[in-house]
Amino acid sequence: MSASGGTKAILAALTANAGIAVAKFAGFLFTGSSSMLAESVHSLADTSNQGLLLLGQKTSQRKPTDEHPFGYGRDRFFYSFVVALLLFSLGSVFALYEGIHKIQHPEPLTYAWVAVLILLIAIALETYSFVTAIKESRALKGGLSWWQFVRQAKTPELPVVLLEDLGALVGLVLALCGVGLTALTGNPVWDGVGTTCIGVLLGVIAIVLIVETKSLLIGEGASRDLLAEIVGELERGNVEKVIHIRTQYLGPEELLIAAKIGMTPAMSVAEVAAEIDDAEARIRAKVPAARLIYLEPDLERGRSLAR
């Protein structure tokens, strides 16, 4: 994902969620609906989250320093992890608390039609944000399923926005059901049930995001298929074999590669240096994200001893 592509999806979500948060809170003041209050906090948390994602994109572009010689690319992973924690704490926990409270101490709704109208408008706005995130993700998704894309994507912003928007849409439907059933039956307990369901939904999404972004934050390597491509490019020319290799993403578009490669015996120092330069060029042509490559020439000891 290019930075501009991710920014487009984030800005769409930020605009939609800011407007929705204001509308939902106004609806809560009119109706007293706990579902509307939970959704207001949810949208407020989402708005803050998109701001954090933009901040992560900005800070990750800082130049390397002596203290951080590999740069700040992982800032995008860090802020995505913070977003997941906020979604859990501000969204899920608050909704669960409010829902259980309203089930235990139900309160009648007023102007239920106002809540229904606001929720329908919010569904339309969230749909716009969700469709934008889907369009931005398709270029990267390739042949992967959406679940595989969320699990394997190294660019954290789009999976975060996709899951947030999906959760927001489902949460709005749950809030609509809770308010609607309360209006139809006159039983305000349904409003609390809808709020509790929203809390459970947000908790599940937050946990998925926490697990995935934690994995990126502590360091993920290249996928098995990508690693096979890298090894294939290395084992050409005078490189007899890749003895061992390690990879790690320093940022969404920055891959570190370190490998010990078995060279053809009796090569001169100049020939070894030229072969290493050629191998690095082949890898970068095949894998543009391979920004940092460290190759250590060696002899394949077992083979040499066998000879």
QUIJOQUI-V964918 format. One record per residue. N is the residue number from 1. PSI is psi in whole degrees, 0 to 359 (none if undefined). Layout:
# QUIJOQUI-V964918
n/psi
N/PSI
N/PSI
This chain:
# QUIJOQUI-V964918
n/psi
1/131
2/158
3/323
4/322
5/316
6/323
7/322
8/315
9/320
10/317
11/322
12/317
13/320
14/313
15/313
16/314
17/325
18/314
19/320
20/320
21/316
22/315
23/318
24/318
25/322
26/320
27/321
28/318
29/325
30/319
31/334
32/15
33/128
34/329
35/320
36/322
37/316
38/318
39/328
40/313
41/321
42/312
43/324
44/319
45/318
46/320
47/315
48/323
49/316
50/325
51/320
52/323
53/319
54/321
55/319
56/319
57/321
58/309
59/335
60/344
61/0
62/148
63/152
64/150
65/175
66/325
67/328
68/75
69/338
70/9
71/193
72/26
73/330
74/356
75/325
76/324
77/317
78/311
79/331
80/324
81/319
82/320
83/315
84/319
85/320
86/320
87/322
88/312
89/311
90/325
91/296
92/308
93/318
94/317
95/319
96/316
97/312
98/320
99/313
100/321
101/317
102/334
103/320
104/326
105/73
106/143
107/139
108/150
109/150
110/146
111/52
112/329
113/331
114/317
115/317
116/316
117/314
118/320
119/322
120/319
121/318
122/322
123/319
124/317
125/319
126/325
127/319
128/315
129/318
130/317
131/321
132/316
133/322
134/316
135/318
136/334
137/334
138/326
139/330
140/334
141/321
142/229
143/6
144/151
145/167
146/323
147/318
148/323
149/315
150/321
151/326
152/347
153/135
154/348
155/110
156/337
157/314
158/315
159/321
160/312
161/319
162/311
163/324
164/313
165/321
166/314
167/322
168/317
169/313
170/321
171/321
172/320
173/319
174/319
175/320
176/319
177/317
178/313
179/318
180/315
181/324
182/317
183/321
184/321
185/340
186/8
187/109
188/353
189/327
190/327
191/318
192/323
193/315
194/319
195/318
196/318
197/322
198/318
199/317
200/315
201/311
202/325
203/316
204/314
205/318
206/319
207/318
208/314
209/320
210/315
211/313
212/315
213/329
214/319
215/318
216/321
217/320
218/350
219/109
220/146
221/181
222/151
223/166
224/318
225/316
226/321
227/322
228/322
229/318
230/314
231/321
232/321
233/328
234/318
235/55
236/166
237/231
238/8
239/114
240/322
241/146
242/112
243/312
244/158
245/143
246/139
247/153
248/139
249/119
250/349
251/172
252/327
253/28
254/108
255/130
256/131
257/126
258/127
259/148
260/124
261/135
262/119
263/159
264/130
265/156
266/18
267/146
268/166
269/319
270/321
271/320
272/315
273/318
274/320
275/322
276/317
277/318
278/319
279/318
280/319
281/320
282/317
283/314
284/327
285/326
286/323
287/92
288/334
289/348
290/83
291/322
292/119
293/124
294/115
295/128
296/113
297/145
298/176
299/147
300/100
301/313
302/319
303/320
304/318
305/321
306/323
307/none
